[in-house]
Amino acid sequence: MGTDFLKLTGKRVVVAGVANKRSVGFHVARGLVEAGCEPIYIVRTDARRDELIAKLPRLAGTDAPAVYVLDVEDEAAIGPVCARIGAEHGPLAGLVHSIAFANYENGMVPFHETGRADFLQAVQISAFSLVELSRALKPHFEDDASVVTISISTTRMASENYGYMAPVKAALDSSIAFLAKSFSADSRVRFNAVRAGLLKTSSSAGIPGYLDSYLFAEMSILRKAALETREVADTALFLLSPRSSGINGQGLVVDAGMELNYFDKSIVAGATRPS
C-alpha cells in the first residue's frame, strides 16, 4: 500500500473551530499535515489566532500556518473572509466544521425553560454556520470536495446535562442531507457528519455535570476505555479523503460501541443493587 493512502497530499482543507490541542479540529488538522495536506484555519478571535500561530509549528508540524479570524455570528464577515481564503488558497479540497456553542452562564435549566435568545444563538453558531460557510466557500471548492461536520452520537437521548444542544445538533445533522442534495445540482461536493460520543475537550469541560456523564460513558463503552479525540478525528480524515467518495449525506457514529452496552450487567447491578 502506498504512503498516500488518503490521497490528500498537496491538497488544502479549511478547518473551522480549532480551540486548542485537545479539540477535534486540532487533531483533524494534525492528521491532515501528516497526510501531506495543508490545513487553512478559521478561528473566532484575534487572541486565538495569535495563540495558534505561536503554537501550531510545534504542535502540528507546520512552518507558517494560515489562520483567519472569523466570528460566525458576524454574518457580514463570512463572505469576505471566505472569499479571501479562496483567493489565497483555493481550490479547496474540503471543509471541517467543528464549531459549537451554548450559553451555560446561568447553569443548566430544564429544557422547557430554555431562553429563546440562547437557543437561537446556539442554532446559528452550531448549525446554521455550516450552511453559511459552505455557501460562501462553494465557488472555491474543488468539484469533488468533502465537507465534514462534528456532531454527537445521538440526539434522541434526553441527557439533562446536555440541555438544548441535542436539538441544535439534530438541526445540524438534518442540514447534512439538505446540503448534500442542494450542492448535487452542479457539483460532486459531499457532506457528512462524524457523530462522536462523549469526549474530554475544553468545550465539554464548560458543560455543567459533564464529567459524571463522561465517566458513565467510559463504563458503558465495550472496551471500558474512553473514546479518544484522535479516533473521531481519524474518521473525519477518512470522510475528507477521496477514499470515502461513496459516502454522502451520512452521519457516522463514533462511540466505540457505547450505544450497544447500556444494559451491561455491571451497570445494571450498580444501578439496582448499589453498595
N, C-alpha and C positions, 0 to 999 in steps of 0.2 A: 504494500500500500504506500502511495506517495506521501510526502510530507505535507502537501497542501490538500488534505482530505476535505476540509470545509470549503475549499475553492473561494476563499476570501482574500487571498494575497493581492495586494495592490489596490484594494477597494477602500472606500470611505463610508463610514456609517455614523450618523448622528446619534449621540447618546444624551438624552434629556433626563436630568434628575439625579446626577451624581452628588451624593451628600458627603460621603467620607469613605474610608476604606472598608467599612462594614456594609455599605449599601449594595443592593443588587446591581445598580448602574455601574458602580466601580468595578465589580467583579466581571461584568459583561465587557467593560472597556479593557480590562487587563487581558481577558480571553481574546478579544479582537486583536490586541497588539501581538499576542503570542501567535495568532494565526496570520500575521503579516498584514493586517488591516489597520487603517488609521481611524481612530475614533475622533469625532468632532463633538466637543462637549457643549451642552447648554446647561447653565446654572442660573439660579434665581437672583443672586446678589453679587455686587462687586467684591464683597468680602469673601464669598465663596470662590469666585474666580481667582482672586489673589492667592487663596489658600491652595487651590488645585494647581495653579501654575508653579507654586513653590514645592508642592509635594509629589505631583504626578511623575516627574522624571525619575524620582526614586522609587515610587510605589508601582508604577505601571510600565516603566521602561521606555518612556517617550522622551525625546530630547526637547521638543518645542511644541507642547500641546496647544491645539487651537480651542480656546474657551470663549464662549459667547454668553453674555448676560441677557437673560430674558425672564421676566416675571410674567407667567402666562395669564395672570389676572389683568394685565395691561393689554387689552385687545388691540389697540392701535400699534403696539410694538411688535406683534407677532409677525406680520407681513414683512416689514423692513428687515428684521433680524434674519428671518429665513431666506429672504432674497439675497442678503449679504453672504450667508453661508453657501447658498447655491452658486453665487458668482465666484466665490473664492475657493470652493472645494468641490463643486459638482463635476460630473454627475455623481449622485449618491446611491450607494447600494442598499441603503436601508435606514430605518429609524428605530431606536429603542425608546419607548415611552415608559419611564419609571418615576412618574410624578404622582404624588398623592398628598392630600392634606385634609385634616379635620380639626375643628376648633374644640379642644377639650379644656380650655382655660377654666371653665366653671365646673369641671368634673363631669362624671357620667350621669345622665338623666335617663329615665325611661323613654323608649323610642317615641311614644306619643307626645312627649314634651319637647321634642327636638324643635329648635327655633328655625323659622323659615330662612333667615339670613345664613345661619350656619350650614343648613342643608344645601342651599343653592350654591354657596361658596364652594363646598366640597364637591358638588357635581361639576361645577365649572373647572376647578383645578384638576380634579382627579379623573374626570371622564371626558368632558367636552374639549379639554385641551388636546386630547388625542385627535379629535376631528379637526381642530383649528391648525395644529402643527402639520398634520397630513395634507390638508388642503394647501397650506402655504408652501410646503416643500414639494408638492406634486410636480411642478414644472422642472424640478431639479433631480427627480428620481430617475434612475435607470428604468427601462421598460419593465424589467422583472425584479424590481427592488422588493425588499421584505420589510414589513413594519411589525414590530413585536411590542406588546404592552405587558406590564406586570400586574396581574390581578391576584385574587385569592382563591383558595381551593374550592370553597363552596359559598354561595350566597343564600343558601336555603336553610342554614342553621342560625337560629336566632341567638347568637352569642351576645349576652348582655354587655360584656365589657368591650365589644367592638362597636356598639352603638349604631349610628346611622350610616356607617361606612359600608356595610354589606349591601344595602340597597344602592348606594352610589357605585360600588363595584359591579353590581348587576347591570347598571346602565352602561358601564364600560364594556362589560362582556357582550352585551347586545350590540353595542356600536361596532364591534369587530365584524359581525355578519353584514351589517349595512354598509360599512366602508368597503369590505371586500366586493360586495355587489356593485356599488356605485363606481368604484375605480375600474371594474372589469369592462366598463363600456369602451374604454380607449387605452387600456394598459393591461399588463400582467402583474401589476403590483399586488402582493399578498399581504393579508392581515391576520395575525394570530395572537393569542394571549398565552402567557405562562401563568397558570393558576397555582400559585405557591401556597404551601402550608405555612405554619407559623415559623417565623424567622427571628433571630436575635439581631435587630438592626437599631440604629439610633432613633429612627422614626417610631418603631414599635415601642421603644422604651418610654415614649411620651403618652402611651395609652394607659389609662388607669386600670389596674388589675391584670395587665397583660402577662406579667411574669407567671402568675398562677396558671393561666391558660397555656402558656408555653411549656411549663413543666408537665401539665396534664397531657399535652400533645406528645411530649417525649415518651411518656408512659404508654401512649396509645400506638405509637409507631411500631411496626412489626419488629424492627431490628433493635428497639429500645434505645435508640440514639437519635438525637435531634436532627432535623433537616438542616443542611448546611446551605448558606447563601450561594456558595460556589455551585452547588447542584442545580439551583434554579437558574443561575447564570449560564451554565453549560447547556441547559435546554434552550435558553434564549439564543445562544450562539448557533445551535443546530437549526432553529427556525429562521435565523437570519441568512443561513447559507443556502446555496443552490441545492444542497443535499436534501432539503425539505421541500423541494419545488412542488410536490404533490399535495402539500398541506395548506389549506386556505380557509379562513373563516372559522377557525377552531380554537378551543381552549384546552391546552394540555395540562392536566392536573399533575403537579409535582409535590407529593406529600409523603413519599417513602412508605406508602401503604396505610397511612393513618386512618383513612375513611373506612377501611376494611375491618378495623380492630377495636371498635368502641365497646364491644361486649367481650373483650378479653377477660378470662376468668379471674385474673388477679385484680383487674379494675373493678369488676362486679363484686368481688369479695370485699374489697376495700370500701365500696360504697354501701354494701348491705350488711356487712359484719365488721364495722370499724373496731379497732382495738381499744 
